[in-house]
Structure formats: structure tokens, C-alpha cells
Amino acid sequence: MKTIQIDNMTYIQDPDDHQFYRLSPEDARRPMSFKRAVKQCWEKYAIFDGRSRRSEYWWFCLFTILVILLPLAFSLLMLEAFDSASQGLELVGYVVAILMMILIVGVGLILMFPCLSVLTRRLHDVGRSGWWVFWDVVLSGVSSLALSVAFSFTGIGESSIYFSNIEVLKAIYDFSLPVFVPVLLIYLAHLGVSLTVLVFTLLDSHKGENRYGTSPKYPQLIEP
């Protein structure tokens, strides 16, 4: 693989497009580390401009999952541990579990902005608009509301959280076809946008600059 030196900077030639890209200790093609990805996302807590690499986005997704799952797992273990205990200890277990659930909600609210901002920057990195994130969030809320309201009309009497979306849709279909059709269309619209956003997050960075800035993976493009 060919490399050249220009002004004490090393450039390496891409074997596919034969262009030369700048290398540096932090911006080489190797994936970003977990620690650096989390640190960078917190430093850009509510910054929706610019671009983010795949490794930065997915490492922060893993961090978010771990932060949410750890207190959730602890609260479930507390409930199980005190489930067969005396009435007083059982009450303690429920109190601890409720406090942990409050913590999970609080942590989720804190993580909301960095998650949305890094997702927006990840879309920018592949040349896509951040409006995809907006429509994904909006359709998620509308879809959940439509499913809940329509399901309440079925008269089953149980909360929809105990059912999968497929089961909820089936119940709505059995209840009323005119109600089912618009709910299904909203659900499919949300599903389509979410899958599209997921595919975008899996794509490689655009080489060189785009309208959102310089690539964090291929920082500078020069002619061979």
C-alpha cells in the first residue's frame, strides 16, 4: 500500500479509489475505542452539527444499553430476592425496585440528548439529513399512541405493554377493520423509517468532505 509524506504528514493510498487520505494517531482507519467514543459523545452532548463514525455511534449505543440494563437487572434481582421474604422485607424490596426504576427513567432522560445528537451526526457522516431522526421519533410516538388508543377500544382490558405489537395489531384487526387499516399504515411507516435509519448507521463514512463537514474517518482527501 503506497504512502507519501507532505509537510511532515503521512498519507496512505486507498486501494479502491486510489486517492490519498491523511493518517494521524487518533484518526487512523482503526475503529474508535470504547473509552474515546463515550468521552467524545459526552463532550458533544447536545451538538447536532458535524459527523460521527460508526464506531463512535455503536460504542455509545453499547454504553447506553449497559447503563440502562445494570440498574434494571439490579431492581429485578431485588424483587426476586425479597419475593418470598417476610412482609416487611418484601416491602423493602419493592421500595428499592421503585427507586431503581426512577433512576432508570432519570438516566434515560440524561442520555436522550447525546443519543439523539450522535445519531444525527452518524447520519451526517453518510450524507443523510438529521430530519430522519426527527421523523423516526415522531412516528415512534404516533405509532405507540395509535396502537394504545386502538387497543383500548377492543375491550380486552389489559395494558398493551403485556402484548407484542403483532398481538396488539391482531386484536385491533379482530375488533374493527376500518380502525386496523390506518393503525397498520402508521405502524408500517414507523417501521420503515426505523429500518432505514438503522441501515444508514451501518454504512461507512463518506470519504472526504460533504455538506456536514470533514469526515472523521478520512479527514483530508488530496489528489495522488
C-alpha positions in Angstrom: 0.0 0.0 0.0 1.6 3.3 -1.1 2.3 6.1 1.3 3.6 9.6 0.8 4.9 12.4 3.0 3.7 16.0 2.6 4.6 18.7 5.2 5.5 16.0 7.8 2.1 14.4 7.4 1.7 10.8 6.2 -0.9 10.0 3.5 -1.9 6.5 2.5 -3.4 5.5 -0.8 -6.8 3.8 -0.8 -6.6 0.6 -2.9 -10.2 1.1 -4.2 -10.3 4.7 -5.4 -6.5 5.4 -5.5 -7.0 8.6 -3.5 -4.7 9.6 -0.7 -6.0 10.1 2.9 -4.4 11.7 5.9 -3.3 9.5 8.7 -2.8 10.6 12.3 -2.6 8.7 15.7 -6.3 9.4 16.5 -7.9 9.5 13.1 -6.4 6.4 11.5 -8.8 3.9 10.0 -8.9 1.6 13.0 -12.2 1.8 14.9 -12.6 4.3 17.7 -12.1 2.9 21.2 -15.0 2.5 23.6 -13.5 4.9 26.1 -12.8 7.6 23.4 -16.2 7.2 21.8 -18.1 7.7 25.1 -15.9 10.6 26.1 -16.4 12.3 22.7 -20.2 11.8 22.8 -20.4 13.4 26.2 -18.2 16.3 25.0 -20.7 16.8 22.2 -23.7 16.3 24.5 -26.1 18.4 22.5 -24.1 19.1 19.4 -26.1 18.0 16.3 -23.7 19.5 13.8 -20.8 17.6 12.3 -20.2 13.9 11.7 -19.6 10.7 13.7 -18.0 7.4 12.7 -19.7 4.0 13.0 -17.5 3.0 15.9 -18.3 6.2 17.9 -22.1 5.6 17.4 -22.2 1.9 18.2 -19.8 2.1 21.1 -22.1 4.8 22.7 -25.1 2.6 22.0 -23.4 -0.2 23.9 -22.6 2.2 26.7 -26.3 3.4 26.9 -27.6 -0.2 27.0 -25.2 -1.1 29.8 -26.1 2.0 31.8 -29.8 1.2 31.5 -29.6 -2.6 32.0 -27.4 -2.6 35.1 -29.9 -0.8 37.4 -32.8 -2.7 35.7 -31.1 -6.0 36.4 -30.4 -5.0 40.0 -34.0 -4.0 40.6 -35.3 -7.3 39.2 -32.8 -9.2 41.4 -34.0 -7.2 44.4 -37.7 -8.1 43.7 -36.8 -11.8 43.3 -34.7 -11.9 46.5 -37.4 -10.3 48.6 -40.3 -12.0 46.9 -40.6 -14.9 49.4 -39.4 -13.0 52.4 -41.5 -11.6 55.2 -43.9 -8.8 54.6 -41.5 -6.1 55.9 -38.6 -7.3 53.8 -40.8 -7.7 50.7 -41.8 -4.1 51.1 -38.2 -3.0 51.2 -37.6 -4.9 48.0 -40.4 -3.1 46.3 -39.2 0.3 47.5 -35.7 -0.4 46.3 -37.1 -1.6 42.9 -39.2 1.5 42.5 -36.2 3.7 43.4 -34.1 1.9 40.8 -36.9 2.4 38.1 -36.9 6.1 38.9 -33.1 6.1 38.5 -33.5 4.3 35.1 -36.0 6.9 33.9 -33.7 9.7 35.1 -30.7 8.2 33.4 -32.7 7.7 30.2 -33.6 11.4 30.1 -30.0 12.3 30.7 -28.9 10.0 27.8 -31.6 11.2 25.4 -29.7 14.2 24.1 -26.3 12.6 23.5 -28.1 9.6 21.9 -30.0 11.8 19.5 -27.0 14.0 18.7 -24.7 11.2 17.9 -27.3 9.5 15.8 -27.8 12.8 13.9 -24.0 13.1 13.4 -23.9 9.4 12.2 -26.4 10.2 9.6 -24.5 13.3 8.6 -21.4 11.1 8.2 -23.1 9.1 5.4 -24.6 12.2 3.8 -28.1 11.9 5.2 -30.2 14.6 6.8 -30.8 14.7 10.6 -34.5 15.1 9.8 -34.6 11.2 9.6 -34.1 11.2 13.3 -36.9 13.7 13.8 -39.4 11.7 11.8 -38.3 8.4 13.5 -39.0 9.9 16.9 -42.3 11.5 15.8 -43.6 8.3 14.1 -42.5 6.3 17.1 -44.7 8.4 19.4 -47.6 8.5 16.9 -47.4 4.7 16.3 -47.3 3.9 20.1 -50.3 6.3 20.7 -52.3 4.8 17.8 -51.7 1.3 19.0 -52.6 2.1 22.6 -55.8 4.0 21.7 -57.0 1.5 19.2 -56.2 -1.4 21.5 -58.2 0.2 24.3 -61.3 0.0 22.0 -61.0 -3.7 21.8 -62.3 -4.2 25.4 -59.7 -6.8 26.2 -59.0 -4.9 29.4 -55.2 -5.5 29.7 -52.5 -3.0 29.2 -50.8 -3.2 25.8 -47.4 -3.4 27.4 -48.1 -7.1 28.1 -48.6 -7.8 24.4 -46.3 -7.7 21.4 -47.1 -5.2 18.6 -48.2 -8.1 16.4 -50.6 -9.3 19.1 -52.0 -5.8 19.5 -52.5 -5.4 15.8 -54.2 -8.8 15.6 -56.6 -7.7 18.4 -57.3 -4.5 16.6 -57.9 -6.3 13.3 -60.4 -8.7 15.0 -62.1 -5.7 16.6 -62.6 -3.5 13.5 -61.0 -3.4 10.0 -61.6 0.3 9.5 -59.7 1.0 12.7 -57.0 -1.5 11.9 -56.0 -0.1 8.4 -54.8 3.4 9.5 -53.1 2.0 12.6 -51.3 -0.6 10.4 -50.2 2.1 8.0 -48.8 4.3 10.8 -47.0 1.3 12.3 -45.5 0.3 8.9 -44.4 3.9 8.3 -42.6 4.0 11.6 -41.1 0.5 11.0 -39.9 1.6 7.5 -38.2 4.8 8.8 -36.6 3.0 11.7 -35.2 0.3 9.5 -33.9 2.9 7.0 -32.2 4.8 9.8 -30.6 1.5 11.1 -29.2 0.8 7.6 -27.8 4.3 7.4 -26.0 3.8 10.7 -24.3 0.7 9.3 -22.8 2.5 6.3 -19.2 3.5 6.1 -18.2 7.2 6.3 -18.2 9.2 3.1 -14.6 9.8 2.1 -13.6 13.5 2.1 -15.9 16.3 2.9 -19.7 16.5 2.5 -22.1 19.3 3.3 -21.9 18.4 7.0 -18.2 18.7 7.4 -14.9 16.8 7.1 -15.0 13.0 7.5 -13.8 11.9 11.0 -12.5 8.7 9.4 -11.0 10.1 6.2 -10.1 13.6 7.4 -8.5 15.0 4.3 -8.5 14.0 0.7 -5.7 15.0 -1.7 -5.0 14.2 -5.3 -2.4 11.4 -5.9 
